[in-house]
């Protein structure tokens, strides 16, 4: 069964947003990791996709990942631009030498259609009280990391969404801003649903599908249920060794393959 027919925009999505949204971020040109997340999300009855940027960079499958994602977006998936996607189109001075080397290689692998797809992605998408963005929501084009409570406060204070979903940081995390202005952080536990009460503002960092850095090499994704207002962080195992071997065979920096294997 093609995923185009599984993940789709329901009629009247904005008017009746009761659904299970699969959130996938930072695929980083790792097609097997993406496929593992899509298959796992399908098994969990997800009926909408939100793809939070960095489709390319680091990994061995940039053109194949974009080719896989394009039809999903055409069928109704949400997708936003990531900083590595932007760097393919416009070289960045803010990346470390390893990332720059990977981006230079990636740029030569992408078709004209793939580059056009990336160039057409928005920095953010808003749907009802939900906001989908790659990095800090207060200034999406600046690519600030949300890696602690103060950064989360700045992000939440800079937007009026009740729940913000982002990537960029390759470690899953959840932040909460109470009505009294108190910031708290939560360390998500895999496969445990977390209620997100509407009385508070929430920022969920999804982690990385294609290059996790929390010590677990399995692909990271999450499911948000708009009916129960609950978020579940999930992992999807795949053959990490074969992807790392391909990266080395293609001449990508060896450190990237090592990080993939370690989940660091």
N, C-alpha and C positions, 0 to 999 in steps of 0.2 A: 504493500500500500504506500503510495506517495504521501509524504508529509504535507504536501500542498493541500490534500483533501482532508487532513486531520486537523491541522492548525489553521484556523481561518477567522475572519472577522464575522462575528454573528450579526445578522441584521439588527439595526438599532443599537449597536454596541454602546454608544455614548448615552443613550437614553435608558438602557437596561444592562448595566455593566456587572451582572452577576455571572461570574466565570472564574476559572482557574487559570492564572497567567503564569506561564513558565518564563523565568527571568534568567538570561544567559549573558555573561559579559566576558570580555577579554579572551576571545577565542584564539587570537594570535596565530592565525594560519595553521591551526592544528585541527585538521578535518576529522580524524578519528575521535578526538575529544568532543567536537561538536556533535557528531553522529551519536555518541554515547549519551550526551545530554538530551538530544531530541528523542531518542528511543526511550530513555527513562521517563521523560516528561510525558510522553504519549501513554506509557503504562500507568501514570498517575492521573490520567484523564485531563491533562491540560488542554485547553481549547483556544488559547491565545498565546502568542510569543511576544516577548519584549527583549530585544537584542541591544545591549548597552555599550556597544562600541569596541574599538580595537579588534577589528576583524582580521587585521594583518599584523606583520611584525613578529620577529623571533622564530616562528615556525616554518615548516617546509611546504605548506600547501596554500599560499596566499590566493592564487587565482581560483583554485578549486573551492576554497571556503566562500569567496565572494559569489562564485557561480551557484553554490548551494543555497546561499542566503537570499540571493536576488529573487527567485520565485516565491520564497516564503514571504518576503516583504510585499511583493506584488499581490499575494493572496491575503494580505491584511496584517502581517506581523509589524510591530513597532520596531524601528531601528534608529539609532542615533550615531553620530560621529564620535570617534575616539581620537586621542592625540597621535597614535601611530598611524591611523588612517589619514589624518591630516598631514603627517610628516611625509607620507608617500607623495602627496600632492604638492607640498611646500616644505622644503627642508627646514628642520628645527635646530636651533642652537642650544636647546634645553635638554638634549638627550646625551647619555653617556656614550663613549666610543663604541661599545659593543652593540648598543641599540642602533646607533648610526650605521654601523657596518651591516647589520641585519636589514635595516630599512633600504639601504642602497641595493642590496641583493634583491629585496622584495620588489622594488620599483622596476627592476628589469624583468621580473616574472609576470607582472600584471598586464592583462590585455587592456586595450583601449576601453572596452565596455566595462571592465572591472573598475578602472580608474574613474570612469564617468559615474558609475554607481556610487562610489565612495564620495565623489564630489557633490552628489545630490543629497547626501544625508544631512539632517538638521542637527544642531547642537542639543536640542531637547524636544521632548514631546509631552504635552499635557493632555490628560484625559480625566475629566471630572476632578476629583481631589487627589489624583495620582500624578506624579511627575517622574519622567524617565530621562536620565541624563548620564553622561559618562563620568564626569568628575564633580567638583564643587558646584552646586546649583546656583550659588549667588553670582558666579561669573563663569559660565560653562566654557567659554573660549580661552580662559586663562589656565585651564588644566591643573588647578590646585588639588592636592591630595586631601582626602578626608580620612585621616589616620588617627585622630584622637578627638576627645570631646569638644575641645575649643574649635577645631576645624569643622566639626559637625554642627556646632552652634552657629558658626558663621554661615554655613550652607543653609541650615533651616531658617535662620533669620532673614536670609536673602531671598526667600521664596514663600509663597502662601499656600503651597500644597500641604495636604495633611500627611501624605506618605510620599517620600522621595526614594527612588531606587537609583543606585549608581554603581559604577565599577571602579576602574582605575587603580585602586588599591587591591592587590591580589590576595587579600586575607578577608574572609567573611567577617562582618561585624554589624551590630545593630545599635543605633543611638536613639534616644528619646528626649524630647523637650516637653516638660510639664507645663500646665497652664500658669503655674507660679514662676516659671522661668528656670526650673532646675533641670540640668543636663545629667543624664545617666547613660552608661554604656552597658551592653550585654554581649557576652560571648555565646554565639549560637551553638546549640547542640544539634548534631545531624539527626534528621528525621523526626524532630520534635516540633510540633506546631506552636508558634508563638502568637498569642492574641495581640492585635494592635488597636487598642481602644481609641475611639474617635476624639476623646477628650484631650489627647496629646498629639504632638507632631512627631513623626518617625522618619528616620533616615536609615535605609538598609543598604549596606555595602555587600554586593552579591558574591564577591570573590572571583576567581578566574577559572574559566573552563579549560583554557589551553595552556596555562602556565601558573598553577597554584603556587603560593609561597607561604603556606601555613603548615608545612611539614607533611601534607597529604597529597601525593601525586594525582589522585583521582580527580576527575573534572568536577568543578564546583558549579552548582546552579541552585535555583530556589523556585518555589511555587507560592504564589500569593492567591488566596481564595477571597474574592471580593464579597462573597456572601457571609462567611464567618469572620471576615477581616483578620485572617490569620496568615502568617508567613512561616514556611517550612524550608530550612536549608537542607540541601541534598548533595550527594556525591554520586558520580557515575564512573566506575572503573573502566579502563580500556587498556590496550597494549602500549603502555608508555615506552617500553624498551625499543619497540620497532620504530616509533616516531623519533626517539633520540638517535637511533642508528641512522635513520634517513637524514636527519639534520647534519650529522657529522659527514655523511657521504656527500652531501651537497656543498660542503665547505662553509657552513654557517659556524659562527664562533662556538668552540667546544664548551665554553662555560654555560651556554644556553642549554645544551643537551644535558649537562650535569645538573643544572637547576631543575630541569624538567623531571629528571629521575629522582631527585631528592624532594621535590615539592617545595623547594626553597629558592 
